[in-house]
Amino acid sequence: MSVKRDPSRTHLPLAWWSGGQAAPNRLTARTVLASLGLVLCAIAAVVACLVGAIGLAAGLAVLAVVGGIDLVVLVRRRRR
């Protein structure tokens, strides 16, 4: 299967396969993914803490912090 790609636009790697639209730029896609990772890891860390899995909660909290830092860096890059 041959797929014609426009080299002037950035795109999500599998956007043609899923029928999705191309991303306007890479920073937007990374910002969405970093936000999603931050929220999901934070929620999972709280749930793991409530269940009593402290080690898992700590690991997920660290991942949430990394996602938050990535999100801050991406927002600063978009403002430049």
N, C-alpha and C positions, 0 to 999 in steps of 0.2 A: 504494500500500500504506500503510495507516494503522497506526501503531504507538502503542499506549498507553504512556505513560511516567509513572512515579511521580515527581512533582517533589520528594518528600521525600528521595529517595535519589540519591546521585551515582552515575554510571554511566560505563562506558567507551563512547565514542561509537558503536562498531559492535558492542557486545555482543549486541544483539538479532539482528544479521545472522549472526554466527558461532555463535550458540547458547550463548555464554558467560554466566557469571553476572556480575551487576553488581559493580563494585568496592566494597568497604566504605567507602572514602573515597578522595579524590584523592591524598592523600599516599602511600597504599600503592601505587597505580599508578605514581606518579612515582618512588618508591623502587625499585621493581622495574626500571623502565626505566633509572634512573641506574646501578643495579648492573650491569645487562646491558651498558650502554654502557661502563662502566669496565672490565669483564672483557674484552669483545671488543676494545676499543681497546688494552688492555695486551698481549693475546696477539698482535694484529696488529702492534703496534710491535716486539715481540721477533722475530717472524718476518721483518718487513721489515728489521730490523737484521742478522739472520743472512744474508739474501739479499744484502745490500749496498746497499739503498735507504735511505741515511741520511736524506735529506730527508723521505721518506715516514714513516720511523720517528720522526723528530722531531715531525712533525705529528700522528701518532697518539698519541705520548706526551703532547703538549699536550692533546689531546682527552681522554685518560685522566685527566689531572690535573684538568681542568674537571669531568669526571664524578665524580671523587672529592670535589671541593669541593661539588658539588651534593648528593652523597650525605650528606656531613657536615651540610650545612644542613638537609636533609630530616629526618635523624634528630633533630637538635636541635629542629626544629619539632614533631615527633611527641611528644617528651618533655614539651612545655609543656602 
